[in-house]
Amino acid sequence: MADFDALQKRLASAQETMDAYYRQSPSRQAQEHVDQVSRELESWAQSMRGELEADHADLDHEFKEIRELEAQIAELDKSLEGMSSSSNDQVAIRKYNRCVAERNALVEKHKQSGSTLQTRQESYSRRVDDFNRELAERQKILDKQIADAQQDVDAYSAWLSEKGDERFFVQLNQLYADLRNLQPDATEERVALEGMISKVQGIRTELAEQAVTGSPGARSGMLIVPATFATSEICHLLVDNASSIVSLSAELVRVLDWESYVGEEVELSLPAGLTARVPQLLIPGMAVDGQEAAFVKGVVMEGPAVGVDGCLGLSFLNRFSYQIDKQEIPRLILEPQHRARRVPQFDVFISFSSKDIAAGKRVYEFLSQSDHHPFLSAISLQKMGSSEFQKAIDQALEDATHMVVICSGRKMLESRWVEAEWRLFDGLRRAGKKQGNIIPILTGTMTVDDLPLGLSRYATCSLDDAEWKEQLLRYLP
């Protein structure tokens, strides 16, 4: 149960990484957030400035009214200077009193308006101070958010520069392999496991879609196609007709339970004159765009990009007539090869390690004298005058009805392409595409018990047995 809980935590972590880095661009998300907060701040500031400007306009209007009152009072003061309050003229007295009363009313109004204006000016000043303080506070918050957003962008850039995206994809595929290999006993855990597998498949699909539709890939003309393995597992491969072989990631090999098809390391040529030693892989079956191929030679190495599980090389492409249409949207066109019928040159393929060349020649000479047409690369390639060794070997494998495997030790059977050859032939027999036999011929200290499981079910001969020739011929109808 602890392991199951740990897997759930790894899945949750993967979901968090997808949310943080893939489902939304961190830089774009940060910029959008800053833009939104900036717009909100500007909108608030404009609204507040509008209110303050309206208040300021009202204050200006009141101030003008007070100045008009003052002008009216001054005008009345001038009028009163020309009048006398001691005159006996009743008309003049009444006029003087009316002027005094009017002046007093204006003075009272001026006093009230001045008091109101002062109060409103003080309120306006406080509002301006409050606005400036709040604007400064909001600007500080915005500056902090801009700084935080930049930290997020910097963290994402650092994550990319440290190949965090590649580590994430490897860890995701490791999680996928661990889930595929888990066999819980409880029904509830099995149901939960299926749900977790489905979620990981969903994440892998998201990453593949981003790899296919991503603008950098589109601009560079990268062509990524879906491929089906083990009849149901959908993966995505980069089409690379400059590569001689198909490559798949180690995690995917675990998911497919193909560890038994992995052989010894070989040297693989990479772009820019680089080389790498990688494990060989014999792919039992795969399909691209409805075109199927069995027992395809491959190697185990990490995919070229996040969301991509490997490369689709010539070991698959050459099984078909293929064309890479490099239009605005590149696409791969695969069609079956239409080959003219040909008379096979060889009926027995002899698979051997270079250290067993003497035993191989011994079997070759006997079969050549027994009305068989054996293929032994050390001799047959020279006779054929072929410079395309691998193509000639592949053709001989396709032609041969039977296979003889020279067995002097377990190490020899696992060397170079020997294991790939006999596994390919064994797979073709089980698929009904080969009707002949595989005959392991024991030599040296090798015994039947030392044979790998794939060969142990076949009848064997021993070069130390005086009747090995008769036995061999019986197995080659």
C-alpha positions as MATLAB code, in Angstrom:
seq = 'MADFDALQKRLASAQETMDAYYRQSPSRQAQEHVDQVSRELESWAQSMRGELEADHADLDHEFKEIRELEAQIAELDKSLEGMSSSSNDQVAIRKYNRCVAERNALVEKHKQSGSTLQTRQESYSRRVDDFNRELAERQKILDKQIADAQQDVDAYSAWLSEKGDERFFVQLNQLYADLRNLQPDATEERVALEGMISKVQGIRTELAEQAVTGSPGARSGMLIVPATFATSEICHLLVDNASSIVSLSAELVRVLDWESYVGEEVELSLPAGLTARVPQLLIPGMAVDGQEAAFVKGVVMEGPAVGVDGCLGLSFLNRFSYQIDKQEIPRLILEPQHRARRVPQFDVFISFSSKDIAAGKRVYEFLSQSDHHPFLSAISLQKMGSSEFQKAIDQALEDATHMVVICSGRKMLESRWVEAEWRLFDGLRRAGKKQGNIIPILTGTMTVDDLPLGLSRYATCSLDDAEWKEQLLRYLP';
ca = [
       0.000    0.000    0.000;
       2.906    2.344    0.733;
       4.188    1.872   -2.822;
       0.715    2.620   -4.174;
       0.536    5.820   -2.119;
       3.963    6.840   -3.395;
       2.800    6.354   -6.980;
      -0.245    8.527   -6.321;
       2.018   11.283   -4.975;
       4.234   11.034   -8.068;
       1.154   11.356  -10.268;
      -0.024   14.399   -8.297;
       3.429   15.947   -8.718;
       3.270   15.309  -12.465;
      -0.122   17.010  -12.642;
       1.293   20.016  -10.760;
       4.201   20.245  -13.218;
       1.768   20.105  -16.144;
      -0.310   22.914  -14.626;
       2.778   24.988  -13.850;
       4.762   24.593  -17.063;
       2.738   23.025  -19.874;
      -0.966   23.786  -19.675;
      -0.169   27.471  -19.300;
       3.047   29.188  -20.310;
       4.576   30.572  -17.070;
       5.858   33.684  -18.830;
       2.539   34.324  -20.578;
       0.580   33.581  -17.406;
       2.762   35.964  -15.389;
       2.428   38.704  -18.012;
      -1.337   38.261  -18.243;
      -1.650   38.510  -14.456;
       0.495   41.654  -14.329;
      -1.466   43.166  -17.211;
      -4.751   42.433  -15.457;
      -3.617   43.985  -12.170;
      -2.190   46.983  -14.078;
      -5.499   47.468  -15.870;
      -7.412   47.241  -12.603;
      -5.088   49.795  -10.996;
      -5.359   52.169  -13.950;
      -9.148   51.807  -13.999;
      -9.386   52.562  -10.273;
      -6.964   55.501  -10.549;
      -8.910   56.984  -13.477;
     -12.185   56.615  -11.602;
     -10.738   58.271   -8.474;
      -9.120   61.037  -10.496;
     -12.477   61.649  -12.199;
     -14.200   62.000   -8.826;
     -11.476   64.318   -7.516;
     -11.579   66.421  -10.672;
     -15.365   66.749  -10.307;
     -14.918   67.821   -6.660;
     -12.197   70.265   -7.700;
     -14.497   71.727  -10.357;
     -17.241   72.179   -7.728;
     -14.750   73.924   -5.437;
     -13.699   76.233   -8.272;
     -17.340   77.057   -8.918;
     -17.962   77.845   -5.234;
     -14.786   79.877   -5.090;
     -15.974   81.935   -8.070;
     -19.347   82.469   -6.373;
     -17.537   83.765   -3.267;
     -15.474   86.105   -5.416;
     -18.703   87.356   -6.996;
     -20.183   87.943   -3.516;
     -17.055   89.854   -2.551;
     -17.397   91.977   -5.694;
     -21.035   92.663   -4.881;
     -20.146   93.614   -1.284;
     -17.403   95.934   -2.522;
     -19.875   97.532   -4.931;
     -22.354   98.109   -2.085;
     -19.572   99.526    0.074;
     -18.893  102.118   -2.626;
     -22.575  102.926   -2.791;
     -22.791  103.353    0.978;
     -19.841  105.742    0.952;
     -21.887  108.180   -1.127;
     -24.889  107.977    1.224;
     -25.374  109.575    4.611;
     -27.099  107.829    7.480;
     -27.762  111.218    9.229;
     -29.846  112.707    6.423;
     -33.404  113.812    7.267;
     -34.551  112.722    3.850;
     -36.712  109.688    4.553;
     -36.294  108.354    1.023;
     -32.511  108.552    1.294;
     -32.648  106.954    4.719;
     -34.738  104.042    3.434;
     -32.408  103.583    0.494;
     -29.385  103.595    2.782;
     -30.950  101.049    5.119;
     -31.881   98.760    2.216;
     -28.312   98.945    0.968;
     -26.983   98.151    4.448;
     -29.393   95.223    4.773;
     -28.445   93.896    1.337;
     -24.763   94.232    2.236;
     -25.263   92.438    5.542;
     -27.104   89.596    3.775;
     -24.277   89.269    1.270;
     -21.710   89.318    4.065;
     -23.610   86.563    5.901;
     -23.878   84.541    2.727;
     -20.163   85.092    2.071;
     -19.394   83.953    5.609;
     -21.471   80.767    5.216;
     -20.119   80.035    1.745;
     -16.561   80.607    2.926;
     -17.069   78.219    5.859;
     -18.597   75.601    3.544;
     -15.792   76.056    1.017;
     -13.155   75.669    3.708;
     -14.795   72.484    4.954;
     -15.013   71.100    1.439;
     -11.427   72.136    0.699;
     -10.218   70.305    3.791;
     -12.268   67.219    2.794;
     -10.910   67.436   -0.747;
      -7.328   67.695    0.543;
      -7.860   64.628    2.733;
      -9.307   62.710   -0.217;
      -6.341   63.712   -2.373;
      -3.940   62.574    0.367;
      -5.868   59.304    0.787;
      -5.837   58.766   -2.970;
      -2.091   59.380   -3.207;
      -1.417   57.044   -0.274;
      -3.640   54.292   -1.683;
      -2.165   54.769   -5.155;
       1.315   54.394   -3.708;
       0.256   51.263   -1.796;
      -1.364   49.738   -4.849;
       1.678   50.592   -6.940;
       3.886   48.836   -4.377;
       1.654   45.764   -4.604;
       1.838   45.894   -8.392;
       5.634   46.266   -8.286;
       5.773   43.243   -5.952;
       3.596   41.231   -8.310;
       5.770   42.247  -11.263;
       8.844   41.136   -9.308;
       7.129   37.846   -8.376;
       6.105   37.301  -11.992;
       9.666   37.886  -13.121;
      10.846   35.365  -10.526;
       8.386   32.834  -11.984;
       9.690   33.540  -15.487;
      13.298   33.291  -14.281;
      12.521   30.047  -12.440;
      10.939   28.592  -15.577;
      13.909   29.678  -17.696;
      16.289   28.117  -15.169;
      14.169   24.931  -15.140;
      14.434   24.716  -18.916;
      18.158   25.506  -18.994;
      18.790   22.772  -16.425;
      16.811   20.332  -18.629;
      14.027   20.082  -16.083;
      11.580   19.417  -18.924;
      13.594   16.392  -20.070;
      13.858   15.063  -16.501;
      10.120   15.509  -16.090;
       9.358   13.479  -19.230;
      11.714   10.692  -18.153;
      10.171   10.652  -14.655;
       6.667   10.628  -16.152;
       7.536    7.616  -18.300;
       9.180    5.902  -15.329;
       5.924    6.439  -13.435;
       4.022    5.005  -16.404;
       6.263    1.921  -16.444;
       5.917    1.466  -12.667;
       2.130    1.685  -12.934;
       2.051   -0.794  -15.825;
       4.142   -3.269  -13.835;
       2.101   -2.924  -10.642;
      -0.253   -5.809   -9.869;
      -2.405   -4.925   -6.853;
      -4.488   -7.622   -5.190;
      -7.394   -5.508   -3.961;
     -10.178   -4.687   -6.426;
     -10.309   -1.048   -5.261;
      -6.605   -0.634   -5.916;
      -6.944   -2.186   -9.380;
      -9.696    0.300  -10.238;
      -7.613    3.167   -8.858;
      -4.586    1.902  -10.799;
      -6.535    1.929  -14.066;
      -7.550    5.512  -13.346;
      -3.939    6.522  -12.659;
      -2.742    4.842  -15.867;
      -5.443    6.682  -17.796;
      -4.307   10.011  -16.319;
      -0.668    9.370  -17.221;
      -1.731    8.413  -20.746;
      -3.648   11.684  -20.896;
      -0.553   13.656  -19.849;
       1.582   11.828  -22.431;
      -1.016   12.656  -25.096;
      -0.984   16.333  -24.091;
       2.802   16.459  -24.331;
       2.778   14.679  -27.692;
       0.185   17.110  -29.074;
       2.305   20.033  -27.909;
       5.355   18.476  -29.563;
       3.418   17.973  -32.820;
       1.783   21.418  -32.932;
       4.509   23.461  -31.217;
       5.663   26.385  -33.350;
       9.407   25.568  -33.062;
       8.754   22.100  -34.472;
       6.499   23.434  -37.206;
       9.081   25.996  -38.283;
      11.921   23.473  -38.357;
       9.867   20.951  -40.340;
       9.971   18.283  -37.625;
       7.581   15.447  -38.434;
       6.219   13.516  -35.474;
       3.871   10.590  -36.106;
       1.881    8.249  -33.848;
       3.069    4.646  -33.771;
       1.336    1.621  -32.279;
       3.306   -0.986  -30.337;
       2.148   -4.293  -28.865;
      -1.152   -3.795  -30.781;
      -2.449   -1.056  -28.439;
       0.237    1.208  -26.969;
       0.219    4.559  -28.780;
       3.520    6.441  -28.836;
       4.942    9.305  -30.865;
       8.125    9.076  -32.929;
      10.177   11.671  -34.780;
      10.533   10.644  -38.422;
      14.276   10.546  -39.114;
      15.296    9.027  -42.433;
      18.896   10.012  -41.661;
      18.881    7.414  -38.879;
      19.458    3.802  -39.842;
      17.396    2.407  -37.009;
      14.299    2.876  -34.847;
      14.944    4.082  -31.297;
      12.684    3.828  -28.232;
      13.166    5.035  -24.664;
      14.089    2.607  -21.898;
      10.918    3.552  -19.996;
       8.759    2.667  -22.980;
      10.518   -0.695  -23.289;
       9.544   -1.350  -19.666;
       5.951   -0.289  -20.331;
       5.779   -2.728  -23.245;
       7.450   -5.486  -21.174;
      10.111   -5.916  -23.840;
      13.191   -6.232  -21.624;
      13.761   -9.727  -23.014;
      14.153   -8.198  -26.500;
      17.016   -5.931  -25.401;
      20.494   -7.124  -26.408;
      24.065   -6.011  -25.913;
      25.293   -2.503  -26.599;
      26.336   -1.350  -30.055;
      27.950    1.828  -31.288;
      25.477    4.174  -32.926;
      26.394    7.142  -35.124;
      24.768   10.426  -34.127;
      24.573   13.809  -35.898;
      27.669   16.063  -35.949;
      29.978   13.045  -36.099;
      29.151   11.907  -32.553;
      28.721    8.297  -31.481;
      27.075    6.569  -28.539;
      26.917    3.039  -27.192;
      23.314    1.977  -26.793;
      21.534   -1.344  -26.166;
      20.123   -3.179  -29.170;
      16.387   -3.822  -29.325;
      14.403   -6.247  -31.459;
      10.902   -4.764  -31.777;
       8.381   -7.638  -32.085;
       5.811   -5.565  -33.918;
       4.848   -1.973  -34.681;
       2.538   -0.049  -36.976;
       2.530    3.473  -38.403;
      -0.376    4.866  -40.424;
      -1.863    1.374  -40.721;
       1.361   -0.156  -42.085;
       2.666   -2.989  -39.901;
       6.127   -4.518  -39.567;
       7.318   -7.375  -37.378;
      10.704   -7.821  -35.729;
      12.160   -4.430  -36.522;
      15.727   -3.726  -35.471;
      16.053   -0.903  -32.993;
      18.039    0.556  -30.133;
      17.202    1.868  -26.687;
      17.859    5.577  -26.160;
      16.030    8.638  -24.880;
      13.577   10.431  -27.158;
      14.690   13.570  -28.999;
      12.137   15.868  -27.344;
       9.577   16.073  -24.556;
       6.443   14.222  -25.651;
       8.370   12.150  -28.211;
       9.200    8.522  -27.400;
      11.921    7.920  -29.976;
      12.863    8.114  -33.648;
      11.384    6.330  -36.650;
      14.444    5.289  -38.650;
      15.180    3.323  -41.785;
      14.932   -0.117  -40.165;
      11.151    0.464  -40.307;
      10.861    2.921  -43.194;
      12.792    0.676  -45.623;
      10.175   -2.030  -45.164;
       7.894    0.216  -47.241;
       7.867    2.697  -50.073;
       7.899    5.927  -48.108;
       7.817    9.616  -48.838;
       8.065   12.643  -46.552;
       5.788   15.315  -47.955;
       7.315   18.596  -46.751;
       4.430   20.924  -47.524;
       3.077   23.531  -45.093;
       2.032   20.633  -42.856;
       4.648   17.837  -43.282;
       3.320   14.288  -43.465;
       4.640   10.768  -43.912;
       3.299    8.656  -46.761;
       3.798    4.883  -46.387;
       2.884    2.280  -48.969;
       3.659   -1.445  -49.160;
       6.622   -2.332  -51.353;
       5.701   -4.250  -54.501;
       8.603   -6.607  -55.067;
       8.993   -8.907  -58.030;
       9.121  -12.568  -57.135;
      12.691  -13.779  -56.862;
      14.359  -17.142  -56.407;
      15.871  -17.322  -52.898;
      19.661  -17.737  -52.918;
      19.876  -19.399  -49.507;
      17.856  -21.964  -47.604;
      19.832  -22.167  -44.346;
      21.031  -19.113  -42.421;
      23.991  -19.792  -40.101;
      24.069  -17.400  -37.159;
      27.351  -17.243  -35.270;
      29.636  -15.096  -33.165;
      33.005  -14.141  -34.633;
      34.661  -16.329  -31.989;
      32.801  -19.349  -33.411;
      33.869  -18.833  -37.020;
      35.656  -22.204  -37.183;
      32.536  -24.107  -36.132;
      30.434  -22.017  -38.508;
      32.688  -22.844  -41.473;
      32.582  -26.524  -40.555;
      28.766  -26.517  -40.701;
      28.790  -24.376  -43.859;
      31.095  -26.781  -45.737;
      29.007  -29.789  -44.756;
      25.708  -28.171  -45.828;
      27.233  -26.957  -49.100;
      28.118  -30.571  -49.896;
      24.624  -31.766  -48.950;
      22.573  -30.013  -51.648;
      21.777  -27.061  -49.330;
      22.539  -23.416  -49.963;
      23.752  -22.088  -46.593;
      24.491  -18.449  -45.804;
      27.529  -17.752  -43.626;
      28.342  -14.027  -43.709;
      32.124  -14.589  -43.434;
      32.065  -16.573  -46.712;
      28.826  -15.710  -48.531;
      29.289  -11.932  -48.526;
      32.666  -12.293  -50.246;
      31.191  -14.606  -52.865;
      28.309  -12.181  -53.455;
      30.700   -9.237  -53.761;
      28.243   -7.179  -51.720;
      29.392   -4.001  -49.993;
      25.999   -3.457  -48.331;
      26.590   -6.063  -45.640;
      23.533   -5.427  -43.495;
      21.157   -5.340  -46.454;
      22.578   -8.627  -47.763;
      22.285  -10.252  -44.328;
      18.679   -9.058  -43.994;
      17.887  -10.494  -47.432;
      19.458  -13.824  -46.499;
      17.400  -13.923  -43.318;
      14.276  -13.270  -45.350;
      15.173  -15.993  -47.899;
      16.206  -18.754  -45.514;
      13.808  -21.547  -44.640;
      15.912  -22.785  -41.709;
      18.372  -21.290  -39.236;
      21.407  -22.901  -37.601;
      22.708  -21.181  -34.471;
      26.273  -21.986  -33.403;
      26.303  -22.211  -29.604;
      29.665  -22.338  -27.837;
      28.599  -20.262  -24.834;
      25.778  -18.104  -23.499;
      27.880  -15.006  -24.112;
      28.209  -15.824  -27.784;
      24.444  -16.149  -28.171;
      24.012  -12.690  -26.659;
      26.729  -11.059  -28.751;
      26.194   -8.315  -31.347;
      23.383   -9.247  -33.734;
      23.368  -13.008  -33.041;
      20.572  -12.677  -30.497;
      18.658  -10.311  -32.783;
      18.953  -12.817  -35.649;
      17.700  -15.875  -33.827;
      14.986  -13.919  -31.983;
      13.788  -12.502  -35.308;
      13.706  -15.948  -36.890;
      11.971  -17.427  -33.838;
       9.345  -14.697  -33.932;
       8.693  -15.222  -37.632;
       8.196  -18.961  -37.001;
       5.699  -18.285  -34.210;
       3.894  -15.815  -36.485;
       3.630  -18.485  -39.177;
       5.889  -16.613  -41.624;
       8.653  -19.246  -41.494;
       7.926  -22.941  -41.943;
      11.405  -24.300  -41.240;
      13.324  -25.098  -38.054;
      15.869  -23.447  -35.804;
      18.692  -25.853  -34.941;
      21.054  -24.864  -32.117;
      24.397  -26.635  -32.699;
      26.317  -27.073  -29.464;
      30.072  -26.874  -29.366;
      32.760  -26.506  -26.703;
      31.390  -26.714  -23.160;
      27.889  -25.583  -24.136;
      24.989  -27.792  -22.955;
      21.255  -27.765  -23.556;
      20.747  -26.441  -20.024;
      22.833  -23.362  -20.925;
      20.555  -22.361  -23.791;
      18.306  -19.297  -23.327;
      14.594  -20.045  -23.040;
      13.908  -18.970  -26.615;
      16.219  -21.659  -28.019;
      15.804  -24.383  -25.436;
      12.561  -25.653  -26.983;
      14.276  -26.634  -30.259;
      16.015  -29.923  -31.000;
      19.818  -29.579  -30.856;
      22.929  -31.150  -32.339;
      26.399  -31.329  -30.838;
      29.552  -31.093  -32.912;
      31.120  -33.515  -30.438;
      28.530  -36.121  -31.417;
      29.733  -38.414  -34.227;
      26.242  -38.389  -35.744;
      25.734  -34.614  -35.757;
      25.607  -34.458  -39.569;
      22.833  -37.021  -39.816;
      20.916  -35.303  -37.019;
      21.276  -31.916  -38.684;
      19.989  -33.173  -42.018;
      16.957  -34.725  -40.306;
      16.091  -31.286  -38.903;
      16.392  -29.640  -42.360;
      13.566  -31.118  -44.430;
];
